[in-house]
Amino acid sequence: MATPALAEFGSDSLRAEFLAPSIAGDLVSCIAVSEPEAGSDVAAIRTRAVRSGSDLIITGHKMWITSGEQTCVANVCFRREVPARCIIGEEGRGFFYQMLQFQDERLVAAAVLLEPLQRCIALTAKYASERKLFGSTVLDQQTVHFTLAELQSEVEAVRALLYRAVLSRLNGDDVTLLASMTKLKAGRLARVVTDSCLQFWGGNGFTWDNPVCRMHRDLRLHSVGAGADEVMLSIICKHMGIAPQKPRF
């Protein structure tokens, strides 16, 4: 999430210093965008950078930083100028680069959901096939195996949408619309799959050592992180030309 802008717009020296070791696995990076007063509204960030000789003094607050505890270097979004050596791409274009970088992050957010959702369905099917209920297994109940079949179909639908979006991205197309749709559908599906599967575990689904219980909690993040569902819907509406127009005074 922290390196796409560096890879696409960074200078050769910055790529050599930070991108190469990141690819090699020798350097952990993170991106610091969210602030106490600026989450979905990225343009509202207040963090500032001021030159002090050859150094850069950054003042402000960042939060919700993935890999923040393990990181070696941070891609920080802030206002004001920075030393020329540290600028990624063209000066003053950082916000634009971050908006582009968000598209990659949203595609990744959808991609990393596919395996956990597949596992959630598989674990539930296995448990339901072993759990007895009224003389047969839980899986034998039509509502159970029909629901699991429906969930599997939805996972494959999101996978197909993701593949289309990624292929478009590799072709150099603007994937803002497709990435937003993919992120929206994947995040919502995570909530549906984990909630539906948890139901079939009964009381056992609420034990802390149950992986489905943890998925139910953790995967909920995907409807918030990298752009909340409501932000994705707003982007989609803008591309469809149906978003309300701001009044002009």
Secondary structure, DSSP 8 states (H G I E B T S, - for coil): --SHHHHHH--HHHIIIIIHHHHHTS--EEEE--BTTBSS-GGG---EEEEETTEEEEES-----TTTTT-SEEEE--BS---GGG--SSTT-HHHHHHHHHHHHHHHHHHHHHHHHHHHHHHHHHHHHHSEETTEEGGGSHHHHHHHHHHHHHHHHHHHHHHHHHHHHHTT---HHHHHHHHHHHHHHHHHHHHHHHHHHGGGGGSTT-HHHHHHHHGGGGGTTTS-HHHHHHHHHHHHT-S------
